[in-house]
Amino acid sequence: MKVDWITPVVVLAIAVSMVAYAWSTGSIYTSSVTIHALAVSGNQGAVINITITAVKGLPSYLGGNVYVSAMPLPIGEGGTFISSSQIAAFVATTLAGQSLTNYNFLVNVNSSTIEVGGPSASGYMTVGMYALITNSSLNPHVVMTGMIMPDGTIGPVGGIPDKIRAAAQLGYSTILIPYGQQNYVTSSGQVINLVNLGKQLGVDVVPVATVYQAIQYFTGRSFNLSLQLPPQVISNISAISEYLYKILYVNYGNESALGNQADYEAALSSANNGDYYTAASLLYNALMDYYTNLFKNVTLGYAKALVANMSAELGLMTGEVNETQPTTANLDIMIGIYDRIYSAETLLNETINDINSGNMANLPSDLAQLYTRVITLKYWFNVLNAINGGNPIPRSYLAKLSGLYVSYAYTTVTYLYSLASAEGLTTSIGFISTINQLINQTNVAQEFYQNGLYLKALAVSLDTIASASAIMHAMFLVGGTNASLYLLNVIRNVATYNEALVSQCNGLPVLSSAYIQFGNYWFRQYNNSLAGNPSSASSQSYMIEALSLYEESIAYSLFLRQLYYELGSCPIAQYTINFTALQYTPMGATQQVPLGQSTSAAFSAPQLTEVNMMYLAIGVSLMALGLLVLVFRVIGVNRSRQLSA
C-alpha cells in the first residue's frame, strides 16, 4: 500500500520546492495542456486524460526533468511509459529550438484502466510538450497513438482497431496512427485496413511517420524536411572529406589495393563521384583487410611490440586532444576523435586479451583493426587543427551537456530494454548480450563523466543512443521491403533536415554529413540487392548499415543543436578552415617490426598484464556470439561508420 502514495508525494514535494523558488525570484512560469491518449482496457478501447505541465524559470541545473504522477502506477509493459515520457521531453524541446535544461515537465495521468503502461501515448505527449513550449493550441478534434523514437519518428503500437473505435465513439474526427500499421495484423492473424475501418466509423485515420507530421495535424505548424545544406557548407565539408580520402590513398593506397578488392574498387568509384568520405571509409576497410592477411602468421613477440607501440601513440594523441580548446566550430571533430580513440582503446583491450590468452584465431583481425585505427587517427588531428574560430565552450557547459547525454543514453537503453521485454525478446541469449553491451557502454560513459572526460563521455553516449535507436527500428519494422525503403527514406530526410538546422546556426556538421553520405552508399547497395533475394542476410545487412549511419548522423546533429540552444548562440561565431594545412603529401608510417623477427630495442614491450589492467578501466570487450543477426549488425556498424582515415 505504501507504493500507491509515493509518486504523488514526491511530485507534491517538487511542486512545493518550485513554489518556494518562485516566491523568492518571481520568475517561474507554468502552462498546462491535457491530451486525450488512446488506450486499451481489457478487450475495449479507452481514452485516458494526461495533463502535462511545463515549468520554466528554474536554474538550469534544476532543469531537464520529467516527473510522472499516475494512479495506478505507470509500471505496465516494463515501465516504458516513464522512459518514453523522458524521450518525449528531449525530442520536444529540440524541435522547439530550446534547451531541455530550460524546462521541467510534470505528467499527471488520470486513468480508468486497470494498468498504466506502455509507450503508445509518448508521440502524443511529445506533441503536447512542443505545444506548451511554443505556446501553440492543439486541435481538439485530433487524437493520436504511437510511440516516440529518439530520432523523432513514430514507432508502432498495439490495439489500434479498438483505439479507433473508442475515439470515434467519443466524437474525434481525425486519428493519427503510426505509418506502416494501416494494414493492422491482429494476434489471431486477421488483417484490418484501418483507413477503411475509419471510414466505416465516420473518422479519418491518418498514418504518420514522424512527430513533425503529427505536430502539423495538431497545431498547423509545418516543418520543411526538404531543407538542405547551403552550397558553401557542402563545399567545406567536401574539402575536408577529400583530404581524408587523399591522404589515406597517398600513404596507404598500395596496401589497400592488396586488401579487399570490392572495397578498394568501390572506394575509387566513390571518389570519382565526389563521395570522398565514403571513399575514405571503403579504402580504410580494404587497408584493414590487407593488415589482417599480413598478420595471419603473427608471432606473440611481434604482437607485443606492436601493441606497445600503439599504446604509446594512442596515449600521445589522447594527450593532444585533451589539450585542445573545444569551440562551437571544432566540437563535431573533437567528439569524432574521442569516439575513434575509445574504439582504439577497446580494440587494444581485445588484442591484449588475445595475447594473454594465446587466442591466435582472433589475434590477426583484432591487431589489424587496432593498427589501422591508430595509424590513420592522426589525419583527423590535421582536420581539427585546420578549423579555427567559433565560440569557446566553457567547461561548465560541457559538464552539463555531458551529464544530460549520459542520462539520455541510459534512458534510451532502458527504453529499448523495456520494449524488448514487452515483446518477449529478452529471453534470447543474443539479445541479452546486445543489451548488456549497451548497458556497459552507458557505464563506461558514466565513468568518463565522473572522471571529468566530458567529451569522451559524450562520444560514447551518442554511439549508444544511435545504436539503441537503430535496434528499435529493426525490432519493430513491419511491412517487408516497402516498409524498409519507406523507413530509410524518412530517417534520411530527418537526418538531412537536422544537419541543415545545424548549418543554419552557422555550425559545421562534418560528421553528420559524412555519415549521411556513407549511409546513402549502403542505401544504394540495399536497393540494388532487392533485385535478387531481398530477405538475404547481405541485403538485410545493407539496410541496417544505412539505418545505423543515418541514426548516428541524427544523434550528432541533435547534440550540436542542443549545445547551441544551451549556449544561447544560434548563430554561433564564424569559423574559418585553413585549407593549406590539409595537404595530401606522404607522411611517415608507424614503425613496424618485420614479421617473424624478434622484438628489437626500438620497441619497449610492457608487461601485458599491467597494460591490460590499465585499459580495462577504460574499455569494454565486445561480444562476438549472438543469435539476433540484425541486432548485432547494428552494434557492429559502429565500427564500420568510424572506419575512415
Legacy VTK file of the C-alpha trace (Angstrom):
# vtk DataFile Version 3.0
C-alpha trace
ASCII
DATASET POLYDATA
POINTS 645 float
0.000 0.000 0.000
2.901 2.365 0.632
3.847 2.459 -3.037
0.490 3.914 -4.033
1.206 7.311 -2.482
4.964 7.626 -3.032
4.798 9.149 -6.512
2.128 11.793 -5.704
4.024 12.764 -2.561
7.277 13.175 -4.468
5.575 15.298 -7.110
3.929 17.368 -4.348
7.327 17.915 -2.720
8.777 19.037 -6.042
5.850 21.378 -6.595
6.306 22.897 -3.121
10.025 23.422 -3.870
9.165 25.138 -7.119
6.620 27.381 -5.441
9.214 28.339 -2.843
11.727 29.189 -5.535
9.116 31.157 -7.477
8.217 33.129 -4.330
11.866 34.118 -3.878
12.569 35.023 -7.513
9.206 35.781 -9.093
10.393 34.208 -12.360
8.691 30.808 -12.591
6.309 30.280 -15.499
3.971 27.319 -15.889
1.486 26.230 -18.540
-0.562 23.075 -18.896
-2.359 21.082 -21.551
-4.496 17.959 -21.316
-4.179 15.353 -24.039
-6.598 12.500 -24.584
-4.487 9.410 -25.101
-5.894 6.289 -26.675
-5.530 3.096 -24.685
-6.886 -0.436 -24.391
-8.575 -1.715 -21.256
-9.355 -5.393 -21.396
-10.719 -6.003 -24.886
-12.032 -2.483 -25.388
-10.543 0.818 -26.408
-10.411 3.668 -23.920
-9.325 7.290 -23.659
-7.230 8.441 -20.720
-6.569 12.052 -19.837
-2.930 13.080 -19.397
-2.230 16.581 -18.122
1.233 17.895 -18.966
2.611 20.935 -17.172
5.720 22.732 -18.405
7.713 24.632 -15.778
10.191 27.240 -16.961
12.388 29.594 -14.986
14.238 27.333 -12.600
18.059 27.372 -12.698
19.315 25.129 -15.483
20.957 22.762 -13.007
17.437 22.002 -11.723
16.014 21.599 -15.216
15.690 18.793 -17.744
13.489 16.537 -15.595
10.197 14.755 -16.192
8.076 13.865 -13.157
5.250 11.372 -13.590
2.267 11.045 -11.288
-0.190 8.280 -12.089
-2.830 6.187 -10.403
-2.437 3.299 -10.900
1.357 3.471 -11.066
2.834 3.522 -14.625
4.654 0.213 -14.314
2.943 -1.741 -17.081
4.994 -3.053 -20.018
8.259 -2.668 -18.169
7.701 0.940 -17.155
8.023 2.222 -20.716
5.539 4.997 -20.000
8.141 6.697 -17.801
11.141 6.247 -20.092
9.114 7.241 -23.154
7.973 10.449 -21.445
11.634 11.377 -20.926
12.386 10.745 -24.599
9.339 12.879 -25.456
10.701 15.828 -23.471
14.075 15.666 -25.177
12.578 15.476 -28.669
10.000 18.211 -27.991
12.492 20.765 -26.655
14.907 20.153 -29.528
12.156 20.508 -32.126
11.115 23.765 -30.480
14.676 25.100 -30.553
15.029 25.117 -26.776
17.485 23.611 -24.324
15.997 20.760 -22.324
17.522 22.179 -19.139
15.285 25.250 -19.509
12.250 23.145 -18.634
10.808 20.614 -16.230
7.690 18.671 -17.099
5.039 17.283 -14.767
2.939 14.488 -16.266
-0.245 13.585 -14.431
-2.204 10.557 -15.631
-5.867 10.175 -14.771
-6.702 6.664 -15.916
-9.743 4.451 -15.581
-7.795 1.447 -16.831
-6.501 -1.276 -14.545
-2.903 -0.628 -15.509
-0.983 2.350 -16.898
1.976 1.465 -19.043
3.475 1.273 -22.477
4.832 3.948 -24.814
1.802 4.360 -27.070
0.970 7.835 -25.716
4.536 9.166 -25.998
4.138 10.523 -29.529
1.081 12.457 -28.348
2.974 13.640 -25.238
5.760 14.952 -27.468
3.218 16.994 -29.397
1.723 18.293 -26.133
5.125 19.322 -24.748
6.017 21.019 -28.026
2.710 22.910 -27.947
3.428 24.167 -24.417
6.919 25.349 -25.317
5.788 27.142 -28.487
2.508 28.416 -26.996
0.506 26.553 -29.646
-3.073 25.320 -29.394
-3.964 21.690 -30.052
-6.779 20.811 -32.431
-9.426 19.292 -30.107
-10.760 17.049 -32.892
-7.481 15.172 -33.378
-6.123 12.303 -31.260
-3.125 10.069 -31.713
-1.479 6.783 -30.805
2.155 5.912 -31.475
5.431 5.743 -29.568
8.101 8.390 -29.922
11.528 7.272 -31.102
14.689 9.192 -30.114
15.094 10.418 -33.710
11.582 11.923 -33.842
9.946 9.141 -35.830
6.773 7.390 -34.657
7.005 3.707 -33.789
4.312 1.009 -33.854
1.879 0.226 -31.035
-0.800 -2.348 -30.324
-4.587 -2.412 -30.043
-5.158 0.215 -32.732
-8.554 -1.029 -34.034
-10.060 -0.832 -30.523
-8.491 2.597 -30.003
-10.014 3.868 -33.257
-13.465 2.607 -32.236
-13.177 4.324 -28.842
-12.075 7.615 -30.404
-14.875 7.524 -32.974
-17.430 6.833 -30.261
-16.221 9.907 -28.349
-16.587 12.169 -31.374
-12.993 12.707 -32.556
-12.759 13.234 -36.309
-9.061 12.578 -37.055
-6.989 9.753 -35.594
-3.245 9.609 -36.200
-1.618 6.189 -36.204
1.955 5.016 -36.895
2.800 4.732 -40.570
3.136 1.095 -41.587
0.298 -0.084 -39.382
-2.551 0.969 -41.647
-2.921 -2.730 -42.508
-3.075 -3.968 -38.947
-2.454 -7.632 -38.149
-4.287 -8.859 -35.053
-2.998 -11.532 -32.691
-5.261 -14.040 -34.480
-3.707 -13.206 -37.861
-6.614 -11.124 -39.147
-5.595 -8.160 -41.328
-7.638 -4.993 -40.815
-7.340 -1.990 -43.109
-7.502 0.773 -40.513
-8.125 3.559 -43.019
-11.205 1.704 -44.261
-12.231 0.973 -40.673
-12.106 4.691 -40.002
-14.298 5.447 -42.994
-16.867 2.931 -41.765
-16.891 4.722 -38.400
-17.003 8.206 -39.942
-13.468 9.278 -38.953
-10.252 9.967 -40.846
-7.442 7.581 -39.929
-4.130 9.157 -40.957
-0.790 7.288 -40.850
2.140 9.492 -39.759
5.809 8.555 -39.853
7.257 11.392 -37.772
6.297 13.673 -34.941
6.830 16.549 -37.383
3.784 15.356 -39.314
1.801 14.876 -36.116
2.568 18.417 -34.942
1.243 19.791 -38.211
-2.078 17.974 -37.778
-2.437 19.154 -34.187
-1.136 22.725 -34.430
-0.954 23.696 -38.103
2.799 24.302 -37.762
4.843 22.761 -40.563
8.482 21.730 -40.894
10.458 21.902 -44.114
12.043 18.458 -44.064
13.437 19.076 -47.554
15.839 21.647 -46.072
19.365 21.136 -47.395
22.871 22.319 -46.539
23.886 25.556 -48.313
26.438 25.153 -51.151
29.323 26.756 -49.229
28.901 24.379 -46.272
28.726 21.421 -48.665
31.934 22.657 -50.304
33.737 22.983 -46.951
32.692 19.529 -45.777
33.572 18.005 -49.146
37.067 19.552 -48.985
37.645 18.012 -45.549
36.412 14.605 -46.708
38.521 14.861 -49.853
41.592 15.424 -47.693
40.793 12.387 -45.536
40.478 10.220 -48.623
43.508 11.515 -50.493
45.888 11.482 -47.541
44.892 7.871 -46.904
45.301 6.991 -50.572
48.685 8.723 -50.866
50.094 6.934 -47.829
48.354 3.564 -47.945
46.867 3.185 -51.425
49.269 0.401 -52.412
48.468 -1.606 -49.297
44.719 -1.021 -49.711
44.918 -2.305 -53.297
46.136 -5.626 -51.885
43.223 -5.832 -49.450
39.546 -6.396 -50.160
39.209 -5.742 -53.898
35.492 -4.955 -53.799
36.030 -2.263 -51.150
39.076 -0.884 -52.960
37.290 -0.576 -56.314
34.188 0.873 -54.659
36.425 3.450 -52.933
37.893 4.598 -56.255
34.426 4.760 -57.815
33.042 6.766 -54.885
35.968 9.200 -55.091
35.301 9.709 -58.801
31.720 10.611 -57.880
32.867 13.101 -55.238
31.707 10.954 -52.310
35.014 11.301 -50.504
34.023 10.215 -47.009
32.510 7.046 -48.426
35.685 6.542 -50.459
37.873 7.027 -47.378
35.778 4.581 -45.341
35.887 1.886 -48.017
39.619 2.412 -48.540
40.067 2.047 -44.801
38.180 -1.265 -44.887
40.430 -2.518 -47.687
43.509 -1.435 -45.736
42.304 -3.246 -42.641
41.741 -6.386 -44.705
45.314 -6.107 -46.008
46.745 -5.983 -42.482
44.513 -8.848 -41.360
46.063 -11.018 -44.059
49.541 -9.701 -43.255
49.186 -10.613 -39.586
47.919 -14.170 -40.181
51.232 -15.647 -39.136
51.984 -13.040 -36.482
54.164 -14.080 -33.556
53.376 -13.151 -29.972
56.652 -11.223 -29.761
55.726 -9.104 -32.759
52.209 -8.563 -31.476
53.530 -7.482 -28.064
55.867 -4.958 -29.637
53.196 -3.547 -31.918
50.724 -3.281 -29.036
53.308 -1.371 -27.010
53.854 0.996 -29.916
50.133 1.516 -30.499
49.551 2.092 -26.794
52.228 4.785 -26.703
50.929 6.552 -29.811
47.370 6.397 -28.549
48.469 7.971 -25.272
50.194 10.828 -27.110
47.132 11.521 -29.253
44.836 11.399 -26.230
47.035 13.953 -24.513
46.955 16.201 -27.574
43.182 16.251 -27.917
42.808 16.751 -24.163
44.793 19.975 -24.505
42.657 21.321 -27.347
40.127 24.071 -26.591
36.622 22.934 -27.637
34.707 25.500 -29.684
31.361 25.535 -31.427
33.310 25.150 -34.697
35.548 22.188 -33.851
33.419 20.242 -31.364
31.992 17.937 -34.026
35.520 16.823 -34.995
36.721 16.619 -31.384
33.912 14.244 -30.430
34.682 12.199 -33.554
38.313 11.927 -32.446
37.328 10.846 -28.936
34.953 8.319 -30.491
37.824 6.833 -32.500
40.148 6.892 -29.502
37.591 4.959 -27.492
37.263 2.491 -30.369
41.058 2.094 -30.434
41.171 1.578 -26.655
38.531 -1.124 -26.943
40.488 -2.803 -29.732
43.644 -2.518 -27.638
41.945 -4.366 -24.795
40.739 -7.085 -27.142
44.183 -7.519 -28.665
45.833 -7.692 -25.229
43.282 -10.296 -24.174
44.101 -12.304 -27.315
47.817 -12.194 -26.449
47.314 -13.046 -22.772
45.059 -15.994 -23.610
47.039 -17.118 -26.654
43.976 -16.653 -28.873
45.769 -16.857 -32.211
42.488 -17.212 -34.108
41.278 -13.683 -33.267
44.664 -12.005 -32.884
45.315 -11.185 -36.589
41.945 -9.470 -37.038
41.998 -7.574 -33.724
45.605 -6.488 -34.208
44.863 -5.318 -37.767
41.870 -3.285 -36.631
43.885 -1.700 -33.827
46.843 -0.903 -36.054
44.702 0.569 -38.863
42.717 2.647 -36.405
45.770 4.194 -34.752
47.886 4.902 -37.855
45.017 6.754 -39.555
43.774 8.650 -36.499
46.481 11.299 -36.892
44.779 12.598 -40.046
41.769 13.663 -38.004
44.069 15.849 -35.916
45.131 17.676 -39.081
41.459 18.410 -39.767
40.959 19.548 -36.177
43.907 21.935 -36.361
42.687 23.385 -39.669
39.361 24.576 -38.187
39.529 27.957 -36.477
37.023 30.346 -34.907
33.691 29.596 -33.284
32.761 30.280 -29.669
34.947 28.748 -26.948
32.806 26.359 -24.908
33.135 26.737 -21.124
33.910 23.519 -19.295
30.811 24.026 -17.152
28.621 23.744 -20.256
30.412 20.616 -21.400
29.868 19.100 -17.964
26.160 19.956 -18.067
25.541 18.603 -21.567
27.705 15.563 -20.994
25.718 14.689 -17.880
22.484 15.233 -19.776
23.544 12.922 -22.600
24.905 10.224 -20.315
21.478 10.209 -18.675
19.746 10.313 -22.069
21.783 7.319 -23.274
20.782 5.378 -20.172
17.128 6.320 -20.707
17.292 5.230 -24.348
18.793 1.841 -23.458
16.224 1.424 -20.673
13.508 2.263 -23.190
14.875 -0.358 -25.592
15.075 -2.993 -22.878
11.544 -2.274 -21.665
10.146 -2.508 -25.186
12.051 -5.728 -25.821
10.758 -7.168 -22.552
7.188 -6.349 -23.539
7.759 -8.169 -26.848
9.327 -11.199 -25.143
12.694 -10.712 -26.857
14.813 -10.642 -23.715
14.750 -14.429 -23.460
17.186 -14.587 -26.380
20.836 -15.033 -25.398
21.851 -12.877 -28.349
19.610 -10.013 -27.366
20.685 -10.178 -23.730
24.316 -9.904 -24.866
23.498 -6.892 -27.023
21.631 -5.157 -24.229
24.483 -5.898 -21.828
26.920 -4.331 -24.249
24.826 -1.169 -24.482
24.475 -1.059 -20.703
28.242 -1.462 -20.416
28.669 1.471 -22.777
26.441 3.628 -20.597
28.509 2.580 -17.573
31.720 3.498 -19.409
30.220 6.866 -20.359
29.271 7.422 -16.721
32.827 6.587 -15.648
34.276 9.019 -18.182
31.878 11.691 -16.964
32.802 11.160 -13.309
36.480 11.458 -14.251
35.878 14.783 -15.998
36.324 13.340 -19.515
33.193 15.073 -20.737
33.752 14.889 -24.495
34.705 11.229 -24.279
31.529 10.567 -22.302
29.578 12.412 -24.989
31.170 10.332 -27.762
30.217 7.036 -26.104
26.730 8.320 -25.238
25.998 9.410 -28.811
27.084 6.000 -30.096
24.831 4.295 -27.570
21.806 6.432 -28.435
22.265 5.838 -32.170
22.715 2.074 -31.722
19.677 1.735 -29.467
17.564 3.803 -31.875
18.560 1.650 -34.855
17.821 -1.548 -32.919
14.362 -0.254 -32.005
13.588 0.397 -35.666
14.866 -3.032 -36.699
12.929 -4.665 -33.869
9.577 -3.119 -34.795
9.909 -2.957 -38.574
6.747 -4.332 -40.193
5.650 -4.445 -43.810
8.591 -6.059 -45.601
10.695 -4.404 -48.299
8.368 -1.465 -48.951
8.322 -0.598 -45.257
12.126 -0.787 -45.115
12.507 1.550 -48.087
9.995 3.993 -46.662
11.658 3.921 -43.243
15.110 4.584 -44.697
13.782 7.492 -46.747
12.036 9.013 -43.736
15.057 8.709 -41.449
17.377 10.044 -44.136
15.113 13.084 -44.526
15.182 13.621 -40.758
18.993 13.370 -40.829
19.417 15.876 -43.669
16.907 18.239 -42.022
18.806 18.235 -38.743
22.221 18.762 -40.340
20.719 21.688 -42.257
19.466 23.195 -38.986
22.992 22.884 -37.567
24.327 24.841 -40.544
21.599 27.477 -40.084
23.215 28.172 -36.724
26.497 28.586 -38.644
27.688 25.195 -37.417
29.901 22.834 -39.401
28.276 19.363 -39.294
31.181 17.439 -40.807
30.429 14.046 -39.284
26.654 14.382 -39.534
27.036 14.990 -43.259
29.686 12.274 -43.662
27.504 9.633 -42.029
24.579 10.540 -44.300
26.810 10.177 -47.345
28.095 6.773 -46.249
24.534 5.775 -45.322
23.446 6.678 -48.849
26.072 4.302 -50.205
24.607 1.407 -48.213
21.088 2.501 -49.124
22.055 2.132 -52.789
23.558 -1.273 -52.044
20.299 -2.278 -50.389
18.255 -1.057 -53.351
20.470 -2.975 -55.774
20.161 -6.144 -53.697
16.373 -6.119 -53.923
16.562 -7.395 -57.490
17.946 -10.657 -56.081
16.916 -12.029 -52.702
15.671 -9.123 -50.549
15.464 -11.345 -47.473
19.083 -12.498 -47.715
21.487 -11.750 -44.873
23.603 -9.457 -47.066
20.560 -7.476 -48.225
19.390 -7.007 -44.649
22.872 -6.010 -43.527
22.933 -3.234 -46.158
19.662 -1.904 -44.783
20.976 -1.982 -41.213
24.226 -0.263 -42.254
22.271 2.593 -43.831
19.845 2.848 -40.925
22.632 2.935 -38.323
24.622 5.603 -40.157
21.553 7.829 -40.520
20.866 7.405 -36.806
24.463 8.327 -35.994
24.101 11.478 -38.086
20.893 12.422 -36.297
22.493 11.866 -32.877
25.383 14.196 -33.731
23.147 16.886 -35.223
20.672 16.844 -32.333
23.553 17.166 -29.893
25.005 20.174 -31.729
21.574 21.801 -31.794
21.127 21.245 -28.053
24.587 22.730 -27.483
23.761 25.882 -29.430
20.440 26.275 -27.630
22.120 25.736 -24.255
24.739 28.385 -25.063
22.053 30.709 -26.399
24.169 31.222 -29.524
22.438 30.463 -32.769
24.037 31.613 -34.987
27.415 30.858 -33.475
30.588 32.812 -34.197
32.101 32.494 -37.656
34.647 29.793 -38.387
37.402 29.506 -40.964
39.176 26.494 -42.447
42.894 26.612 -43.220
42.829 24.518 -46.373
46.580 24.914 -46.923
47.057 22.771 -43.807
45.169 19.923 -45.470
47.818 18.673 -47.885
47.985 15.225 -49.435
51.739 14.780 -49.021
53.025 11.398 -47.866
53.610 11.075 -44.141
55.842 8.650 -42.271
54.005 5.469 -41.458
54.076 3.985 -37.984
57.155 1.873 -37.415
56.654 -1.862 -37.747
58.627 -4.935 -36.726
59.233 -7.252 -39.712
57.008 -10.292 -39.367
58.723 -13.210 -37.667
61.527 -11.083 -36.255
62.127 -10.972 -32.537
61.350 -7.810 -30.608
64.104 -5.240 -31.130
65.372 -2.488 -28.861
63.324 0.024 -30.845
60.193 -1.251 -29.094
59.575 -1.296 -25.378
57.218 -4.173 -24.737
55.487 -3.641 -21.372
54.130 -6.342 -19.128
50.849 -7.115 -20.818
49.065 -7.826 -17.577
49.786 -4.252 -16.472
48.600 -2.801 -19.769
45.512 -4.957 -19.560
44.592 -3.683 -16.109
45.141 -0.091 -17.161
42.909 -0.278 -20.208
40.254 -2.496 -18.727
39.345 0.506 -16.606
38.531 2.318 -19.845
37.297 -0.112 -22.470
34.601 -2.722 -22.828
35.149 -6.019 -24.618
32.678 -6.534 -27.491
30.568 -9.675 -27.571
31.140 -11.935 -30.567
28.412 -14.512 -30.038
24.775 -13.712 -30.830
21.555 -15.139 -32.138
19.936 -11.962 -33.428
21.986 -11.161 -36.525
20.311 -7.849 -37.343
20.652 -6.545 -33.821
24.335 -7.444 -33.701
24.811 -5.860 -37.117
23.591 -2.581 -35.626
26.274 -2.784 -32.947
28.925 -3.786 -35.462
28.172 -0.866 -37.739
29.551 1.500 -35.110
32.962 0.326 -36.202
32.284 0.498 -39.926
30.984 4.032 -39.765
34.108 5.023 -37.839
36.296 3.414 -40.469
37.588 6.460 -42.208
41.060 7.910 -42.472
LINES 1 646
645 0 1 2 3 4 5 6 7 8 9 10 11 12 13 14 15 16 17 18 19 20 21 22 23 24 25 26 27 28 29 30 31 32 33 34 35 36 37 38 39 40 41 42 43 44 45 46 47 48 49 50 51 52 53 54 55 56 57 58 59 60 61 62 63 64 65 66 67 68 69 70 71 72 73 74 75 76 77 78 79 80 81 82 83 84 85 86 87 88 89 90 91 92 93 94 95 96 97 98 99 100 101 102 103 104 105 106 107 108 109 110 111 112 113 114 115 116 117 118 119 120 121 122 123 124 125 126 127 128 129 130 131 132 133 134 135 136 137 138 139 140 141 142 143 144 145 146 147 148 149 150 151 152 153 154 155 156 157 158 159 160 161 162 163 164 165 166 167 168 169 170 171 172 173 174 175 176 177 178 179 180 181 182 183 184 185 186 187 188 189 190 191 192 193 194 195 196 197 198 199 200 201 202 203 204 205 206 207 208 209 210 211 212 213 214 215 216 217 218 219 220 221 222 223 224 225 226 227 228 229 230 231 232 233 234 235 236 237 238 239 240 241 242 243 244 245 246 247 248 249 250 251 252 253 254 255 256 257 258 259 260 261 262 263 264 265 266 267 268 269 270 271 272 273 274 275 276 277 278 279 280 281 282 283 284 285 286 287 288 289 290 291 292 293 294 295 296 297 298 299 300 301 302 303 304 305 306 307 308 309 310 311 312 313 314 315 316 317 318 319 320 321 322 323 324 325 326 327 328 329 330 331 332 333 334 335 336 337 338 339 340 341 342 343 344 345 346 347 348 349 350 351 352 353 354 355 356 357 358 359 360 361 362 363 364 365 366 367 368 369 370 371 372 373 374 375 376 377 378 379 380 381 382 383 384 385 386 387 388 389 390 391 392 393 394 395 396 397 398 399 400 401 402 403 404 405 406 407 408 409 410 411 412 413 414 415 416 417 418 419 420 421 422 423 424 425 426 427 428 429 430 431 432 433 434 435 436 437 438 439 440 441 442 443 444 445 446 447 448 449 450 451 452 453 454 455 456 457 458 459 460 461 462 463 464 465 466 467 468 469 470 471 472 473 474 475 476 477 478 479 480 481 482 483 484 485 486 487 488 489 490 491 492 493 494 495 496 497 498 499 500 501 502 503 504 505 506 507 508 509 510 511 512 513 514 515 516 517 518 519 520 521 522 523 524 525 526 527 528 529 530 531 532 533 534 535 536 537 538 539 540 541 542 543 544 545 546 547 548 549 550 551 552 553 554 555 556 557 558 559 560 561 562 563 564 565 566 567 568 569 570 571 572 573 574 575 576 577 578 579 580 581 582 583 584 585 586 587 588 589 590 591 592 593 594 595 596 597 598 599 600 601 602 603 604 605 606 607 608 609 610 611 612 613 614 615 616 617 618 619 620 621 622 623 624 625 626 627 628 629 630 631 632 633 634 635 636 637 638 639 640 641 642 643 644
